[in-house]
Amino acid sequence: MGNKVGMIGVCGIGGVGKTTIMKHVNNDLQTESRFQKVIWVTVSYPLNVLELQKKIAHAMGRTLPEDEEMVRAAALMKMMGRVRFVLILDDVWENFSLTDVGIPKPTLQNGCKVVVTSRSVAVCNFWGCEIVKVQPLSPGESLNLFLNRVGHDVLQVAGLEEILKLIVKECAGLPLAIVVVAGCMRGEKDIIEWRNALNELRQNVKSVKVEEDMIFRRLKFSYDRLRSLQIQKCFLYCSLFQEDYEFYRKELIDGWIDEGLIDGSGRKEVYDRGHGFLNMLEKNCLLEKTVNSSSEEVFKMHDVVRDMAIKCIGLGCGYMVKAGMKLTEVPNDSEWVGDLKKVSLMANDI
């Protein structure tokens, strides 16, 4: 981060790859004495200023007054103005004023930096960022990432290396696609299954040109290979919640049970099956397991994976997902089609 750069914009293909890079940047900055505070917050869509203010203050170990937006902005501005910071605003979808949020503008005088990661170059241009585009991984980098996720021992299977390289090639250098495809093949030693996987992946991506569809088809491969309709329904259930929602293990399994997505002859058997389903989704990299600030195990759905799930829902599943969309009214009558089975309007202002 050069001293002359106050705003940096990191753009990735379909949002894939940039967050992984920023994790490394964040870790490196934590050890750099030039900055007193490194703050990393996820912005997501749609923008919620109050929530963003709360996240920044929390990352600084502080709290804000329960006042209106501009009062909180003034308090946050004063708080941040006391330290030399690097602020990473991850997954920004729309333009907004730093001042309205309470973020001091980075200057040569204050020595602060703001890093924006976004799928949109236009968003980065809005702030006059120096733009860094995240390119797809090289063939060598793609293969290394795939092997790190699937396990290097697969190379010991006779005749598998060439098929594996062809599967990696189909992932087109997209880190998230590589991780998800590798996750669903982990532990598989049958070369016939690998050939089937290659054929399925090729069929999924055949004739796809649009960038977002390229990503969707590769991620949907992992969804299709879950093989169990029950597990697929449990996965789609997670997309009913707003972006970046954190699931606790028991809460999520209870939700699956309440929705009748898991069957069994007794409560313990159903719970055990739910634990197995959740572990399978994590193993296939369709859910990410992390530990929150209270040292509790939580699961999140990557926003690109959630996009894929919502597209799957649109393929005849009978769901309407409008969670966290800042709606102030119930959707129009035209959206309430006859085959609807589930509707999610949570986290709105209706």
Disulfide bonds with the S-S distance in Angstrom:
none
